[in-house]
Amino acid sequence: MIKTGIIGIGRMGRIHLENLCTQLSGVEVLAVMNPGKEGQQFAEKWGVPIITDDADLVIKNPDIDAVIISSSTPFHADYAIAAAKEGKAIFCEKPLDLHLEKVKEALDIIEQHKVPFMLAFNQRFDPHFNEVKEFINSGKLGDLNAVHIISRDPAPPPLHYLQSSGGLFLDMTIHDFDMARHLIGSEVMEVFAKGSSRNYPEIGRIGDIDTGYVWLTFENGVTAMIENCRATNYGYDQRLEVFGTKGMIKTENPLKTTNQYLDAQGVHLSRNQDFFMDRYTSSYLLELKAFFHALVHHIPMPVTGMDGLKAMEIAIAAEKSRLENRPVRLSSQ
Ligand SMILES: NC(=O)c1ccc[n+]([C@@H]2O[C@H](COP(=O)([O-])OP(=O)(O)OC[C@H]3O[C@@H](n4cnc5c(N)ncnc54)[C@H](O)[C@@H]3O)[C@@H](O)[C@H]2O)c1
């Protein structure tokens, strides 16, 4: 039985806690830390033995083998550092921190203490996107030319979340940067980004954007274009397309149901799924399974701290590009 503690029980912490309690055998949630009562009450429902607002009671608990960090972003790195020093395996929500120096410091300490560490880029475990990767690996698409990723949320998170999120590129596009790297299998050479806050001027007032466009040029010559928006009126929109010399593969949005209603006006389909909790349900479970599988079998984690660092460097270059309205080369930021 791997004894686990979770730090931060908000939207993501609840998904992880529920998955750990209901879907993973061989794992026991021994402790949960959350500063607010709401998260603690949620943990009570699942009968977690230790529920606290003191992170040390999780991190320094000698019975705990693995720590899941799903607090608000600015606390990830300090918790990861503390957990590494206690020799715990770490599964950490993205991004590891908002500052590159802090990420490097945390990764160095994780390395020194030789603890298993996985960054939660869940979309790599999505069965639709995973099949796209398999098509690429099989050679069926030939040589890749371009990748196009569209990721649009139905509505923005609250302003207090956005204020500590690091901005659209670090908070949201970071998944797409990782996906583009993962699919293309090369490193980004140059970034050009644009953005606006026409939908939510209040997001503009805190220095962030609600819509972003990023063009990436990879070292192997493949290009990727990423489109993000914090709001749609048609639900969650998560699509991608990979275009190669032998063919093209694209992932469309799974709809809420597969029903079709036909009438004199035409054929009507169901609506897009609501948000990440519905669309990525299986990926959240599969990423946890992958983490514990790697832990038990002493094999490398499927997503590393270096993957997190690379995606972050792209996000920082994208923000620089947007602010300076020019392409930014990654090596010369
Ligand atoms: N992988 C994904 O698809 C995905 C989706 C959403 C969010 N996230 C990431 O997950 C993390 C949490 O996001 P969320 O949407 O659950 O946010 P949230 O605001 O719903 O939850 C954050 C939780 O952290 C708690 N918290 C605040 N300060 C804390 C502290 N000092 N120590 C411990 N806990 C603290 C809050 O009380 C809250 O319960 C963020 O880093 C975010 O980037 C990932």
The ligand as an SDF file (V2000), in Angstrom:
LIG
                    3D

 44 48  0  0  0  0  0  0  0  0999 V2000
   -3.9420   19.8000  -15.2080 N   0  0  0  0  0  0  0  0  0  0  0  0
   -5.0250   20.5260  -15.3900 C   0  0  0  0  0  0  0  0  0  0  0  0
   -5.8230   20.2850  -16.2850 O   0  0  0  0  0  0  0  0  0  0  0  0
   -5.3090   21.6450  -14.4340 C   0  0  0  0  0  0  0  0  0  0  0  0
   -6.5620   22.2640  -14.4470 C   0  0  0  0  0  0  0  0  0  0  0  0
   -6.7770   23.2810  -13.5270 C   0  0  0  0  0  0  0  0  0  0  0  0
   -5.7770   23.6710  -12.6630 C   0  0  0  0  0  0  0  0  0  0  0  0
   -4.5690   23.0610  -12.7090 N   0  0  0  0  0  0  0  0  0  0  0  0
   -3.4900   23.4610  -11.7850 C   0  0  0  0  0  0  0  0  0  0  0  0
   -3.8170   22.9260  -10.5220 O   0  0  0  0  0  0  0  0  0  0  0  0
   -3.4750   23.8540   -9.4900 C   0  0  0  0  0  0  0  0  0  0  0  0
   -4.7160   24.1290   -8.6610 C   0  0  0  0  0  0  0  0  0  0  0  0
   -5.6800   24.6660   -9.5010 O   0  0  0  0  0  0  0  0  0  0  0  0
   -7.2350   24.5830   -9.1180 P   0  0  0  0  0  0  0  0  0  0  0  0
   -7.9670   24.8790  -10.3580 O   0  0  0  0  0  0  0  0  0  0  0  0
   -7.5080   23.3540   -8.3690 O   0  0  0  0  0  0  0  0  0  0  0  0
   -7.3020   25.8610   -8.1550 O   0  0  0  0  0  0  0  0  0  0  0  0
   -8.3060   26.1140   -6.9780 P   0  0  0  0  0  0  0  0  0  0  0  0
   -8.2030   27.5820   -6.6940 O   0  0  0  0  0  0  0  0  0  0  0  0
   -9.6210   25.4990   -7.2470 O   0  0  0  0  0  0  0  0  0  0  0  0
   -7.6600   25.2860   -5.7640 O   0  0  0  0  0  0  0  0  0  0  0  0
   -6.4630   25.6440   -5.1510 C   0  0  0  0  0  0  0  0  0  0  0  0
   -6.4980   25.0620   -3.7510 C   0  0  0  0  0  0  0  0  0  0  0  0
   -5.2500   25.3640   -3.1240 O   0  0  0  0  0  0  0  0  0  0  0  0
   -5.5290   25.7980   -1.8060 C   0  0  0  0  0  0  0  0  0  0  0  0
   -4.4370   26.6130   -1.3250 N   0  0  0  0  0  0  0  0  0  0  0  0
   -4.2840   27.9720   -1.3530 C   0  0  0  0  0  0  0  0  0  0  0  0
   -3.1310   28.3070   -0.7420 N   0  0  0  0  0  0  0  0  0  0  0  0
   -2.5510   27.1510   -0.3380 C   0  0  0  0  0  0  0  0  0  0  0  0
   -1.3620   26.8620    0.3660 C   0  0  0  0  0  0  0  0  0  0  0  0
   -0.5170   27.8080    0.7580 N   0  0  0  0  0  0  0  0  0  0  0  0
   -1.1080   25.5720    0.6210 N   0  0  0  0  0  0  0  0  0  0  0  0
   -1.9410   24.5760    0.2260 C   0  0  0  0  0  0  0  0  0  0  0  0
   -3.0840   24.8020   -0.4170 N   0  0  0  0  0  0  0  0  0  0  0  0
   -3.3800   26.0760   -0.7120 C   0  0  0  0  0  0  0  0  0  0  0  0
   -6.8390   26.5550   -1.9070 C   0  0  0  0  0  0  0  0  0  0  0  0
   -7.4680   26.6380   -0.6250 O   0  0  0  0  0  0  0  0  0  0  0  0
   -7.6050   25.6780   -2.8790 C   0  0  0  0  0  0  0  0  0  0  0  0
   -8.3020   24.6570   -2.1970 O   0  0  0  0  0  0  0  0  0  0  0  0
   -2.9130   25.0850  -10.1910 C   0  0  0  0  0  0  0  0  0  0  0  0
   -1.5250   25.0480  -10.1060 O   0  0  0  0  0  0  0  0  0  0  0  0
   -3.3570   24.9510  -11.6340 C   0  0  0  0  0  0  0  0  0  0  0  0
   -2.4090   25.4780  -12.5310 O   0  0  0  0  0  0  0  0  0  0  0  0
   -4.3260   22.0510  -13.5630 C   0  0  0  0  0  0  0  0  0  0  0  0
  1  2  1  0
  2  3  2  0
  2  4  1  0
  4  5  1  0
  4 44  2  0
  5  6  2  0
  6  7  1  0
  7  8  2  0
  8  9  1  0
  8 44  1  0
  9 10  1  0
  9 42  1  0
 10 11  1  0
 11 12  1  0
 11 40  1  0
 12 13  1  0
 13 14  1  0
 14 15  2  0
 14 16  1  0
 14 17  1  0
 17 18  1  0
 18 19  2  0
 18 20  1  0
 18 21  1  0
 21 22  1  0
 22 23  1  0
 23 24  1  0
 23 38  1  0
 24 25  1  0
 25 26  1  0
 25 36  1  0
 26 27  1  0
 26 35  1  0
 27 28  2  0
 28 29  1  0
 29 30  1  0
 29 35  2  0
 30 31  1  0
 30 32  2  0
 32 33  1  0
 33 34  2  0
 34 35  1  0
 36 37  1  0
 36 38  1  0
 38 39  1  0
 40 41  1  0
 40 42  1  0
 42 43  1  0
M  CHG  2   8   1  16  -1
M  END
$$$$
